[in-house]
């Protein structure tokens, strides 16, 4: 099931969004402030975030900017402001779309579905697909099952092509719930991932080791 995180402090609006997104078959998690936004995303990454601009503790712009430091999860910004400046601020912070209040549930659902379609296309352009629902890595007509930790590592690298992640960054972002993970464990998971990728008849280097720096994902050539 596709997971959507809704961050909205107005309870009636949050319930309204929750009702219509769940009716469409989405699994919805609600937050009423930006305080624990990053921790929530890192612990259980959603497929999309609906993020209010004006939030207590930490506003939507700050949340979005922090999210973009490590993830490309699509974001729809909700705002009661409709001026061009406010829309630009949200988009510059990293939002993929915006919806101005008041809005209809139908409009929001359509925007959610449209962005998820675009995001899926972007993620599968290289032919290598991460299927979060089944924890599988798919290529052409083949697929291979990953463990939860292997998938978390692969997803982190996959979402940021060519970006180098140190072992410490991998442990703090992809494995944040695991207390006893070591550098050696990261290296072991990379070794297993490479073996599984080769089993899909992919000969090119997909996960590259950058000496003294860490690991990076190299997209397949089209």
Backbone torsions as a table, in degrees:
resi	resn	phi	psi	omega
1	UNK	NA	138.6	-179.4
2	UNK	-75.0	128.5	-177.8
3	UNK	-97.2	134.9	177.2
4	UNK	-127.1	129.9	176.8
5	UNK	-100.0	122.9	179.2
6	UNK	-110.0	121.1	179.5
7	UNK	-114.0	102.3	-173.1
8	UNK	-150.2	125.4	-175.8
9	UNK	-88.4	-14.7	176.9
10	UNK	-85.0	110.3	-170.3
11	UNK	-58.9	-38.9	-178.8
12	UNK	-66.3	-40.5	178.1
13	UNK	-67.7	-41.1	179.3
14	UNK	-61.0	-44.1	179.0
15	UNK	-64.4	-38.4	179.2
16	UNK	-61.9	-47.4	179.4
17	UNK	-65.1	-45.2	-179.1
18	UNK	-57.4	-46.1	-177.5
19	UNK	-58.6	-49.7	-173.9
20	UNK	-77.5	-30.8	176.4
21	UNK	-72.0	-38.4	177.5
22	UNK	-68.2	-34.7	176.2
23	UNK	-62.8	-27.2	178.1
24	UNK	-85.4	1.1	175.3
25	UNK	96.3	6.9	179.0
26	UNK	-85.3	151.0	172.0
27	UNK	-93.6	119.8	-170.5
28	UNK	-115.4	132.7	172.7
29	UNK	-114.2	137.4	-177.9
30	UNK	-111.0	139.1	168.8
31	UNK	-127.8	144.8	-178.6
32	UNK	-108.5	10.5	173.9
33	UNK	-158.7	172.2	178.9
34	UNK	-89.8	2.6	-172.2
35	UNK	-57.9	-48.8	-176.1
36	UNK	-109.6	24.0	-176.4
37	UNK	-60.2	-53.5	-176.2
38	UNK	-63.4	-42.8	179.1
39	UNK	-60.6	-40.6	-179.7
40	UNK	-64.4	-44.0	-179.9
41	UNK	-63.6	-42.6	-177.8
42	UNK	-70.0	-34.3	-179.4
43	UNK	-73.8	-37.0	-177.8
44	UNK	-147.2	80.3	-173.3
45	UNK	-57.7	126.0	176.8
46	UNK	-83.3	169.7	175.0
47	UNK	-82.9	-22.7	-178.5
48	UNK	-158.8	150.1	178.1
49	UNK	-119.9	130.7	169.6
50	UNK	-102.7	113.9	-166.8
51	UNK	-124.6	119.9	177.9
52	UNK	-73.1	143.4	-179.6
53	UNK	-70.0	-45.7	-176.5
54	UNK	-99.4	105.5	-178.1
55	UNK	-129.9	150.5	173.9
56	UNK	-71.4	156.5	177.6
57	UNK	72.6	-59.2	179.2
58	UNK	-142.7	124.1	-174.8
59	UNK	-77.5	171.6	-175.5
60	UNK	-62.6	-35.7	179.2
61	UNK	-63.4	-46.5	179.0
62	UNK	-62.9	-42.1	178.5
63	UNK	-60.5	-45.1	-177.1
64	UNK	-66.0	-42.0	179.4
65	UNK	-62.9	-42.2	178.4
66	UNK	-65.9	-40.0	178.5
67	UNK	-60.1	-41.7	-176.7
68	UNK	-69.5	-10.5	176.5
69	UNK	-71.0	-21.5	-177.6
70	UNK	-140.5	-3.7	-176.0
71	UNK	-148.0	148.8	175.8
72	UNK	-106.7	20.1	177.1
73	UNK	-52.6	128.9	-178.4
74	UNK	-64.9	144.1	-176.9
75	UNK	-128.0	129.9	169.7
76	UNK	-106.2	120.7	-178.4
77	UNK	-90.3	131.9	174.5
78	UNK	-101.1	133.8	179.8
79	UNK	-146.4	142.3	174.8
80	UNK	-83.7	-10.6	179.8
81	UNK	-93.7	139.8	-176.1
82	UNK	-121.8	10.8	179.7
83	UNK	-74.4	155.9	-178.9
84	UNK	-61.7	-37.2	-179.5
85	UNK	-60.4	-45.0	-179.7
86	UNK	-65.3	-37.2	178.3
87	UNK	-66.0	-41.6	-179.7
88	UNK	-64.3	-40.8	178.8
89	UNK	-58.7	-44.4	179.3
90	UNK	-63.5	-43.1	-179.4
91	UNK	-69.0	-38.1	178.8
92	UNK	-67.4	-26.9	177.8
93	UNK	-73.1	-13.9	178.3
94	UNK	119.6	3.6	178.1
95	UNK	-68.1	146.6	-179.9
96	UNK	-90.8	-22.8	-179.3
97	UNK	-161.4	169.8	177.7
98	UNK	-142.9	153.0	176.1
99	UNK	-132.8	128.1	-178.9
100	UNK	-90.8	134.8	175.2
101	UNK	-77.6	145.5	-7.7
102	UNK	-73.9	151.5	-178.7
103	UNK	-135.8	161.7	177.6
104	UNK	-93.6	148.9	178.3
105	UNK	-61.2	-37.0	-179.7
106	UNK	-61.5	-43.6	179.5
107	UNK	-61.9	-45.8	-179.0
108	UNK	-62.7	-44.5	179.7
109	UNK	-60.9	-42.5	179.2
110	UNK	-63.4	-40.5	178.7
111	UNK	-67.2	-40.3	176.9
112	UNK	-59.3	-48.9	-178.5
113	UNK	-64.3	-39.7	-179.4
114	UNK	-63.8	-44.3	-179.6
115	UNK	-67.6	-40.0	178.3
116	UNK	-62.3	-37.1	177.0
117	UNK	-64.9	-45.6	-179.8
118	UNK	-63.0	-41.4	-177.1
119	UNK	-66.8	-39.7	179.1
120	UNK	-63.4	-41.5	178.2
121	UNK	-61.5	-44.1	-179.6
122	UNK	-62.7	-36.9	-176.8
123	UNK	-75.9	-18.3	-175.7
124	UNK	-111.0	10.2	-178.2
125	UNK	-61.8	-34.5	-177.9
126	UNK	-80.5	-5.2	179.7
127	UNK	91.5	-12.6	178.5
128	UNK	-98.9	122.0	-172.8
129	UNK	-116.7	133.4	172.5
130	UNK	-98.5	119.2	179.7
131	UNK	-105.3	99.6	-174.4
132	UNK	-67.9	-32.5	-178.0
133	UNK	-63.2	-35.8	-177.4
134	UNK	-109.0	-0.4	-175.9
135	UNK	56.1	40.2	-179.4
136	UNK	-114.9	149.4	171.3
137	UNK	-104.9	124.1	-173.3
138	UNK	-118.6	140.9	176.5
139	UNK	-146.5	120.1	-176.0
140	UNK	54.1	-118.6	-177.3
141	UNK	-101.0	7.3	-177.7
142	UNK	-111.1	159.4	175.7
143	UNK	-150.7	157.4	178.3
144	UNK	-139.3	138.8	-179.5
145	UNK	-81.0	135.4	176.0
146	UNK	-108.9	154.6	171.0
147	UNK	-74.7	168.3	-179.4
148	UNK	-60.4	-42.6	-178.9
149	UNK	-72.2	-37.4	175.5
150	UNK	-61.9	-41.4	-179.8
151	UNK	-65.9	-42.7	179.6
152	UNK	-59.7	-41.5	178.3
153	UNK	-66.8	-47.4	-179.2
154	UNK	-62.0	-40.9	-179.4
155	UNK	-63.8	-41.5	179.3
156	UNK	-59.8	-48.5	-178.9
157	UNK	-69.3	-40.8	-175.6
158	UNK	-62.9	-37.2	-177.3
159	UNK	-72.3	-16.8	-178.8
160	UNK	-129.8	72.0	-177.5
161	UNK	-53.8	135.2	176.6
162	UNK	72.9	-8.9	176.8
163	UNK	-77.3	134.8	-179.1
164	UNK	-90.0	125.3	176.1
165	UNK	-109.2	127.2	176.0
166	UNK	-70.7	164.6	177.6
167	UNK	-61.4	-37.3	179.4
168	UNK	-65.1	-40.6	177.5
169	UNK	-64.8	-40.3	178.2
170	UNK	-61.6	-44.1	-178.7
171	UNK	-66.9	-37.2	-176.3
172	UNK	-81.2	-24.7	-178.5
173	UNK	-101.7	-54.5	-176.0
174	UNK	-77.9	-29.5	-174.6
175	UNK	-118.0	31.6	-170.9
176	UNK	-63.2	-22.0	179.3
177	UNK	-86.2	-10.4	-177.1
178	UNK	-95.7	126.1	-175.1
179	UNK	-89.0	-25.6	-171.3
180	UNK	-110.7	20.3	179.2
181	UNK	-75.3	136.8	180.0
182	UNK	-120.8	172.0	175.2
183	UNK	-56.2	-40.0	-178.8
184	UNK	-63.9	-36.2	178.5
185	UNK	-64.6	-41.5	177.3
186	UNK	-59.6	-47.9	-179.8
187	UNK	-60.7	-38.0	179.4
188	UNK	-65.8	-41.5	179.0
189	UNK	-66.6	-38.0	176.8
190	UNK	-62.7	-44.1	178.7
191	UNK	-58.8	-44.1	179.5
192	UNK	-66.1	-40.2	178.9
193	UNK	-62.4	-44.2	179.9
194	UNK	-60.4	-40.6	179.6
195	UNK	-64.1	-42.2	-179.3
196	UNK	-69.3	-36.6	177.9
197	UNK	-64.3	-41.4	178.2
198	UNK	-64.0	-30.7	179.4
199	UNK	-67.6	-15.4	176.4
200	UNK	-89.9	14.3	-179.3
201	UNK	63.7	37.6	174.0
202	UNK	-107.4	113.8	-176.1
203	UNK	-92.8	-25.0	-177.6
204	UNK	-71.9	159.2	179.5
205	UNK	-74.7	120.8	179.6
206	UNK	-102.1	-42.3	175.0
207	UNK	-111.6	113.1	-174.6
208	UNK	-103.4	139.8	175.3
209	UNK	-96.1	122.1	177.1
210	UNK	-100.9	111.6	-171.1
211	UNK	-54.5	126.4	177.1
212	UNK	78.9	-1.7	-176.5
213	UNK	-120.8	-48.2	-178.3
214	UNK	148.1	-143.9	-175.7
215	UNK	-125.6	152.9	177.2
216	UNK	-142.8	154.3	176.2
217	UNK	-94.8	129.1	177.9
218	UNK	-110.1	111.8	-178.8
219	UNK	-60.3	148.2	177.0
220	UNK	-70.1	147.5	176.3
221	UNK	-73.6	138.7	179.8
222	UNK	-71.0	NA	NA
